[in-house]
Amino acid sequence: MKIVLFGYGKMGKEVEKIALERGHEVILKIEEDEEYDISEADVAIDFSVPKAAFNNITSCFKKNIPVISGTTGWLEDYEKAITICKKNNGSFIYASNFSIGVNLFFELNKKLSRIMNSKNNYSPSIEEIHHTKKLDAPSGTAITIAEQTIKNSSKKDWCLHTSLTKVDKEIIPISSKRIKDIPGTHIVAYESEIDSIEIKHTAHNRKGFAHGAIIAAEWLINKNGVYTMKDVLNLE
């Protein structure tokens, strides 16, 4: 594949490394606000910044280039992007986290949230820990976990929780911590007065995120439509 990278920070560099290891070519690395010609690309992989993501993604749809996007913090424009994708018969996969392990973790959380829904004495909470350069809080992965849990429970919403936050019983609290050199840790806990049940995913480095993005790009080539990592990993 000939790959265009939107964003060439730590994730972009890791994606490039994995792509080259798998025999692909990175033909263009685009930083924010640069002029670019992407017409020769087979696929675009977007790990840019929230304010650039929508334009990056939709410019590809208009040129019939499949897009893999792992940028979080831009989802207020997601439905508009999907409309443009479908209008141009494009191809798109967005994921808050492309790690194969995290996507398996999502499936575990769905199952656990369904089981725990009937146990009214357990209250769910989410904790995420990332490096200090992460721009958004809570993480997109934590939001995905919260939305999954809400769908499978009686909870109504989630909130970013701090020591000053008073949390309603119908709300799932998400705590966000920023610690130097932490690639990403997510914990879902169900707690009662008697005990606690937790599931946890810890990323040891960024390789898993990059590897999953390349796997998704390879899968998306020659397809049309909007897909998820569940499709890529055949988790239905």
N, C-alpha and C positions, 0 to 999 in steps of 0.2 A: 504493500500500500504506500501511496504518497500521502504523507500526513502534514497538515498545517496545525501548528500549535498556537492557540490563543493563550497567552500568559507563559512567561518563561522564568517563573520563580522556582522554588524548590520542587513543587509538584511537576511543573513543566519539564524541568531537567530530569526528573525521575522517569517521567513518561517517555522522554526521548531515549533514555538509556535502555529501557525495556523494549521500546520499538526497534531499536537497532539490533538488540540481542535476538529479536524474533524475525530479523531479515527485512524490516520495513525501512522506509526512507522518510526523514523529516525534511521537507522542502522549504518550509518557511516557519519562522518563530516570530510571533507578533506580540510586541509590547503595547501597552495602552496608548491610544491616540496616534498610532502609526498608520501611514498609507500602505495599502497592500493589494496585491493581485493574487487571488486564490484559485484562479480558474483551472490550474493544472492539478489540483488536489483530488485525491480519491475520498478523503475523509478529513474532517476537522475535529480536533479535541480541544475543548475549552476548559481551562483552569485559570481564568482571568480574574477580574475583580467585579463585584456586583454591578457597578454603574456601566461597565462595558459589555456585560454578558449578553443582554438582549440584542444589541446591534451586531455583535459578533455572530450570534446564532442565526438571526434572521437574514443577515447578508449571505450566509451559506445556503439557506433554504432557497433564496432567490436565484442562486447559481447551481441549484441541484446537487449540492454537496452534502452528504450525510454528516450529522453532528452528534458528537458525544459531549455532554456537558456535565462537569462536576462542580461548577461554580455555585455557591450558595449565596443567599441574601438578595436575590433578584426576583423571587417568585411572585411578586405582585404583578409581574408582566408575563407570567407563565402561560396563561390562557391566550393572550394575544399572540405569543410565539407559536402556540399550537395551531391557532387559526391560520397563521402565515405558512406554517409547515404544510398543513393540509391543502391550502390553496395552491401551493406550488408542488404538490405531490412529493413532498420531501420525506426525509428519514431522520428520526431523532430518538435519542435516549438521554434522559436526564436522570441522574441519581444523586442523592445527597451524599452517598458514599459508594464507591465502586468496588471496595474490598469484597472479595468473595466471602471471607469470614464474617464480615458485617452483615452481608445479605442473608447468610445462614442464621446469624443472630436475630435479624428481623423476623425470620420465620419462627424461631424459638419464642420470641416475645409475643407474636400473635397467638401461638398456642397457649402460652402461660397466661396471657391476659384473658383469654376465653375461659380457662379453668378458674381463674381467680375472680371472675365476675360474679360468681354465685357465692363467694365468700365475703360477705359484707364487712367483716371485721378486719380485713386487710386493706391498707391504703397504699396505692402506688406512688412512687416518686422516681425521678430520673436525675442522674448526675453525669455531667460530661466534663472532661479535663483535656485541655489542648495547650499547645505552645503559645507564647505571649504575642506572636505576630498574627494570630488568627483574628480576622476583622469582625466576624459576626458572633453574637452570643444571644441565645444558645446556638449550638451548632445545628446545621441542617440535619445531621444524623439524629440528634436528640429530638428535634421537631418531628421527624419521621416516626421515631419510636413513640412519641406522645400521641401523634395522630392515629397510629395503629391501635394503641391502647384505648383511646377514646372510642374508636369504631367498635371495639370488642368489649366495651364496658358501659357503665352508666355515667361515666364522667362526661362533663360538658365541654371542657376546654383545658388548656395548659397555661402556665404563667412562668416567667423568669423569677426565680425565688432568691431572695437575699435574706439576711438575718432580720431585716425590718419588714419583710413581706408577711402579711396575714393571709393564709391560704384557706379559701373556702373548701368545704368537703367535696364539692363537685369539680374541683380544679386539680389538675396534676402539676405539682411543682417541679420545675427543672432548675437545678443549680449548675452554674458554669464557673469553672476555675481555669485560670491561665497560669501555667507553670512552664518555665524555660525547657525547651527540647522534649516536650511530650507530644508525640505524633497524634495520639487520640485514644482516649479511654471513655467507655460508656457503661454505665451501671443502671440497671432497672431493679428497683427494690419494692417488695410488697411487705409492709410492716404491720404488725398487730401488737397488742400489749404483751402477748405471749412469746412471739418469735418473729423472725424475718426470713424472707426468701429472696435471693438475689441471683440475677444472671449478669455476666460481665464480659465485655470484649475489650481487649487491650491490644492496640497496634504497637509493634516493636519498632517499626520504621514506616516510611512512605511507600515501600515497594509494593505492598498489597494493593494500595489504592491505584497506583500506576498500572500494575499488572491487570487488574480488573478492567480498567479503562481501555487498555489495548485489546483484551479479550472481547469486550463489548464492540469495539470498532471493527474487529475482524468479523464478528457475527453480523453486524449491521450492513456491511457491504452488499449491494444488489437487493436490498429490501426497501420497501416503502411503508411509511406509517410511523406511529408513535409507540415506542416500546419501553419496557423497564428491564431491570436486571433479573426480575423473575422470569422474563421471557428468555433472556440470554442463558440463564442457568437452569432453565426448564424446571422451575420450582412450583408450577401450578399443580 
